[in-house]
């Protein structure tokens, strides 16, 4: 299994509505792509653990897509909107 992990922080000027749409936009290509085993997205949620203060503040969102093999990942990447979304929101 191959895990494609994306951590990102949107541009500060991105509106609240656009931030909400990030999850939908990120998962849209996945909905029609069948060579992957799992798609998950999450928003960072600090919970008061002691190690949080020592960690860099690098990402607000996390996306993980698990593929059965490297061929699935290689097929997905050109078909996804990842690059266009990245230029728009990051």
HELIX and SHEET records of a PDB file:
HELIX    1   1 UNK A   16  UNK A   32  1                                  17    
HELIX    2   2 UNK A   50  UNK A   54  5                                   5    
HELIX    3   3 UNK A   70  UNK A   79  1                                  10    
HELIX    4   4 UNK A   82  UNK A   89  1                                   8    
SHEET    1   A 3 UNK A   2  UNK A   8  0                                        
SHEET    2   A 3 UNK A  61  UNK A  67 -1                                        
SHEET    3   A 3 UNK A  36  UNK A  43 -1                                        
END                                                                             
